[in-house]
């Protein structure tokens, strides 16, 4: 290691130093792949870096790999790589999605090692791997990057409070014996609102589930990171960011870097045809609208959907709700491609076309003498009634209501 007095090496006259290379590892799901693609775009934007965006072959059939349309939107200095498929036949049929993902990550480590060891920038330029950036599920590979001497930074696509709650999980596991949902006091993290134990992520609600132990172990591995790259910004999490900076200075956690907000880049056609929801949002006062979205894998049961609708109605606030077709059988239905037809434009299940129409929130309705949220809640309740009636009468009511 050089001293402050050592002269810095300079490139030969007229020759630019080779771009350093960053390898980014995205877990399955649009909520992971799309933000990671945007991060890759930002990394290479100033010409000092090239990047390789990596995902898993196991999940590409579900539409969560690298569709050509996505890669076509990225600069040529971003390349793609897909880790070979690994067997999952030994997992129980009802294994949680987190268990499936983390098992793939763990079993793909030998292939990832080979990729990191051989990675070079697109076009064959020099520079080597300057950094390895997995998302929260890929943090298992931090030991591997450290072994290869490559700095590792975990990319959190949600927010800092979510990351902080995961980092705190091993301490909760060590100091408590009950289920987190039965904790008598809320979980208090510096700079964050108190969290009930039942509000922690779903895989942590059952200590006997393999996913629980996967996540506790994963949280311990986060401490191997050289830092956290977080999709947040000061205006949204000022107190949480300030408190985390203090913890980092005290050596409790690696530093966190707020780089958000990330927004998906639209095609030119999408930019021209602005959605009416955005026009409606522009008309509302600041901080007056509730935004409800459970991501690419968020699937609610019909009972949960009705309960959420009732809660939105009781809030008395205007809201924008991204709705997917409910599933009473599989909480991961949307994540692996199921349950998307009625909500995402695929083939409609027989007798369910009316539900999709009814679930569209008429945001500009109900403004005359009633709360705007009522229109959306009424649509959900009407849809649920139609679903039950369709099941009994074979869809005979499909044309009975004019909307």
BELLINTA-V194851 format. One record per backbone hydrogen bond with DSSP energy under -0.5 kcal/mol. CO is the residue of the C=O (numbers start at 1). NH is the residue of the N-H. E is the energy in kcal/mol with one decimal. If there is no record, write none. Layout:
co=CO nh=NH e=E
co=CO nh=NH e=E
//
This chain:
co=3 nh=6 e=-1.2
co=12 nh=15 e=-2.3
co=20 nh=50 e=-2.2
co=21 nh=130 e=-3.8
co=21 nh=131 e=-1.1
co=22 nh=24 e=-0.5
co=22 nh=52 e=-2.1
co=23 nh=133 e=-3.1
co=24 nh=26 e=-0.6
co=24 nh=54 e=-3.2
co=25 nh=135 e=-1.2
co=29 nh=32 e=-2.0
co=29 nh=33 e=-2.8
co=30 nh=34 e=-1.9
co=30 nh=35 e=-0.5
co=32 nh=36 e=-1.8
co=33 nh=37 e=-2.4
co=34 nh=38 e=-2.1
co=35 nh=39 e=-2.5
co=36 nh=40 e=-2.4
co=37 nh=41 e=-2.0
co=38 nh=42 e=-2.1
co=39 nh=43 e=-2.6
co=40 nh=44 e=-1.8
co=41 nh=45 e=-0.5
co=42 nh=45 e=-0.7
co=44 nh=47 e=-1.6
co=48 nh=20 e=-1.6
co=50 nh=22 e=-2.3
co=51 nh=79 e=-2.6
co=52 nh=24 e=-3.0
co=52 nh=54 e=-0.6
co=53 nh=81 e=-2.2
co=54 nh=26 e=-3.2
co=55 nh=83 e=-3.1
co=56 nh=59 e=-0.9
co=57 nh=60 e=-1.1
co=59 nh=62 e=-1.4
co=59 nh=64 e=-1.2
co=60 nh=63 e=-1.7
co=60 nh=65 e=-0.5
co=65 nh=67 e=-0.6
co=67 nh=70 e=-1.0
co=67 nh=71 e=-1.8
co=68 nh=72 e=-2.1
co=69 nh=73 e=-0.6
co=70 nh=73 e=-1.3
co=71 nh=74 e=-1.3
co=75 nh=78 e=-2.0
co=77 nh=51 e=-2.4
co=77 nh=79 e=-0.5
co=79 nh=53 e=-3.0
co=81 nh=55 e=-1.7
co=83 nh=57 e=-2.4
co=88 nh=91 e=-1.8
co=92 nh=95 e=-1.8
co=96 nh=100 e=-2.1
co=97 nh=101 e=-2.7
co=98 nh=102 e=-2.7
co=99 nh=103 e=-2.0
co=100 nh=104 e=-2.0
co=101 nh=105 e=-2.4
co=102 nh=106 e=-2.4
co=103 nh=107 e=-2.5
co=104 nh=108 e=-1.4
co=106 nh=109 e=-1.1
co=108 nh=112 e=-2.4
co=109 nh=113 e=-2.7
co=110 nh=114 e=-1.9
co=111 nh=115 e=-2.0
co=112 nh=116 e=-2.9
co=113 nh=117 e=-2.5
co=114 nh=118 e=-1.5
co=115 nh=119 e=-1.1
co=121 nh=124 e=-2.1
co=125 nh=121 e=-0.7
co=128 nh=21 e=-2.0
co=128 nh=130 e=-0.7
co=131 nh=23 e=-2.3
co=132 nh=153 e=-2.4
co=133 nh=25 e=-2.2
co=134 nh=155 e=-2.9
co=136 nh=139 e=-0.5
co=137 nh=140 e=-0.7
co=138 nh=141 e=-2.3
co=139 nh=142 e=-2.0
co=140 nh=143 e=-0.6
co=141 nh=145 e=-2.0
co=142 nh=146 e=-2.5
co=143 nh=147 e=-2.1
co=144 nh=148 e=-1.5
co=145 nh=150 e=-3.1
co=146 nh=149 e=-1.1
co=149 nh=151 e=-0.5
co=151 nh=132 e=-2.9
co=152 nh=226 e=-3.5
co=152 nh=227 e=-0.7
co=154 nh=156 e=-0.6
co=154 nh=229 e=-3.0
co=155 nh=136 e=-0.7
co=155 nh=157 e=-0.6
co=156 nh=231 e=-2.5
co=159 nh=163 e=-1.7
co=160 nh=164 e=-3.0
co=161 nh=165 e=-2.4
co=162 nh=166 e=-1.7
co=163 nh=167 e=-2.5
co=164 nh=168 e=-1.6
co=166 nh=169 e=-1.2
co=168 nh=172 e=-1.9
co=169 nh=173 e=-2.8
co=170 nh=174 e=-1.9
co=171 nh=175 e=-2.1
co=172 nh=176 e=-1.2
co=179 nh=182 e=-2.1
co=180 nh=183 e=-1.6
co=186 nh=188 e=-0.6
co=187 nh=189 e=-0.6
co=187 nh=195 e=-2.6
co=189 nh=192 e=-2.3
co=195 nh=187 e=-4.1
co=196 nh=199 e=-1.8
co=197 nh=200 e=-1.3
co=201 nh=204 e=-1.9
co=202 nh=205 e=-2.1
co=203 nh=206 e=-0.6
co=204 nh=180 e=-0.6
co=206 nh=209 e=-1.6
co=209 nh=212 e=-1.3
co=209 nh=213 e=-1.0
co=210 nh=214 e=-2.2
co=211 nh=215 e=-2.3
co=212 nh=216 e=-2.2
co=213 nh=217 e=-2.2
co=214 nh=218 e=-2.5
co=215 nh=219 e=-2.6
co=216 nh=220 e=-1.4
co=217 nh=221 e=-1.4
co=218 nh=222 e=-1.1
co=220 nh=223 e=-1.0
co=221 nh=224 e=-2.1
co=222 nh=225 e=-1.9
co=227 nh=154 e=-1.8
co=228 nh=230 e=-0.6
co=228 nh=257 e=-3.2
co=229 nh=156 e=-3.0
co=230 nh=232 e=-2.2
co=230 nh=259 e=-2.6
co=230 nh=260 e=-0.7
co=232 nh=260 e=-2.4
co=233 nh=236 e=-1.4
co=233 nh=237 e=-2.0
co=234 nh=238 e=-0.6
co=237 nh=241 e=-2.7
co=238 nh=242 e=-2.4
co=239 nh=243 e=-2.4
co=240 nh=244 e=-2.2
co=241 nh=245 e=-2.1
co=242 nh=246 e=-1.6
co=243 nh=247 e=-2.0
co=244 nh=248 e=-2.4
co=245 nh=249 e=-2.4
co=246 nh=250 e=-1.7
co=247 nh=252 e=-2.5
co=247 nh=253 e=-0.6
co=248 nh=251 e=-1.5
co=255 nh=228 e=-2.6
co=256 nh=258 e=-0.5
co=257 nh=230 e=-2.8
co=257 nh=259 e=-0.7
co=267 nh=271 e=-2.0
co=268 nh=272 e=-1.7
co=269 nh=273 e=-2.0
co=272 nh=274 e=-1.2
co=275 nh=278 e=-0.9
co=275 nh=279 e=-1.5
co=276 nh=280 e=-2.5
co=277 nh=281 e=-2.5
co=278 nh=282 e=-2.2
co=279 nh=283 e=-0.8
co=280 nh=283 e=-0.9
co=281 nh=284 e=-1.6
co=285 nh=288 e=-1.1
co=288 nh=318 e=-0.7
co=290 nh=292 e=-0.5
co=290 nh=320 e=-3.1
co=291 nh=293 e=-0.5
co=292 nh=322 e=-2.8
co=295 nh=298 e=-1.1
co=297 nh=299 e=-0.9
co=297 nh=335 e=-0.5
co=300 nh=327 e=-2.3
co=301 nh=305 e=-2.5
co=302 nh=306 e=-2.1
co=303 nh=307 e=-2.1
co=304 nh=308 e=-2.8
co=305 nh=309 e=-2.3
co=306 nh=310 e=-2.1
co=307 nh=311 e=-2.1
co=308 nh=312 e=-2.5
co=309 nh=313 e=-2.2
co=310 nh=314 e=-2.4
co=311 nh=315 e=-1.5
co=312 nh=316 e=-0.7
co=312 nh=317 e=-0.5
co=313 nh=316 e=-1.0
co=318 nh=290 e=-2.7
co=320 nh=292 e=-2.8
co=320 nh=322 e=-0.5
co=321 nh=323 e=-0.8
co=330 nh=333 e=-1.6
co=331 nh=299 e=-0.7
co=332 nh=336 e=-1.9
co=333 nh=338 e=-1.6
co=334 nh=337 e=-1.3
co=337 nh=340 e=-0.8
co=339 nh=325 e=-0.5
co=340 nh=343 e=-0.5
co=340 nh=344 e=-4.5
co=340 nh=346 e=-0.5
co=341 nh=345 e=-0.9
co=349 nh=352 e=-2.1
co=352 nh=355 e=-0.6
co=352 nh=356 e=-1.4
co=353 nh=357 e=-1.6
co=354 nh=358 e=-2.6
co=355 nh=359 e=-1.8
co=357 nh=360 e=-1.3
co=360 nh=362 e=-0.7
co=361 nh=363 e=-1.6
co=362 nh=365 e=-1.8
co=366 nh=370 e=-0.6
co=367 nh=369 e=-1.2
co=371 nh=374 e=-1.4
co=371 nh=375 e=-0.5
co=372 nh=375 e=-0.9
co=372 nh=376 e=-0.8
co=373 nh=377 e=-2.2
co=374 nh=378 e=-2.9
co=375 nh=379 e=-1.9
co=376 nh=380 e=-2.0
co=377 nh=381 e=-2.6
co=378 nh=382 e=-2.8
co=379 nh=383 e=-2.5
co=380 nh=384 e=-2.5
co=381 nh=385 e=-2.2
co=382 nh=386 e=-2.4
co=383 nh=387 e=-2.2
co=384 nh=388 e=-2.0
co=385 nh=389 e=-2.4
co=386 nh=390 e=-2.9
co=387 nh=391 e=-1.7
co=388 nh=392 e=-1.4
co=389 nh=393 e=-2.9
co=390 nh=394 e=-1.1
co=390 nh=395 e=-0.7
co=393 nh=396 e=-0.8
co=395 nh=398 e=-1.9
co=397 nh=400 e=-2.0
co=397 nh=401 e=-0.6
//
